[in-house]
Amino acid sequence: MQLSTTSTEYVRVPISVTEAGAAVVPTSDAVSMAFMTPGATPGALDFKSATWETDTTTSPDTFYARCLVGPAGVVTLTAAMYDVWVKVEDNPEIPVRKASGRLYVT
């Protein structure tokens, strides 16, 4: 994904959750996202508040973790390349995963 430093928009990462082979709705779990230089691993303070978006036009529904990025967003990024990480706080698991691809801010 590519966006401008002057743009404020959601960065979305699709999230798929299954338990015993059945799809699970993750939207009751807290979600956060981190934007790191390639190769860096996020620490607790790197994660920013994110929300859920549900696409009900797909079957099964598609769930996205999303964070508003830009001057009027949750986080403002400088021009660079970023790895995007997502943390979902469930019980007892709290998975932290790097999204595929990179975010390019120009």
Buried (B, 14 or more C-beta within 10 A) or exposed (E): BEBEBEBBBBBBBEBEBEEEEEEBEBBEBEBBBBBBEEEEEBEEEBBBEBBBBEEEEEEEEBBBBBBBBBEEBBBEBEEEEBBBBBBBEBEEEEEBEBBEEEBEBE
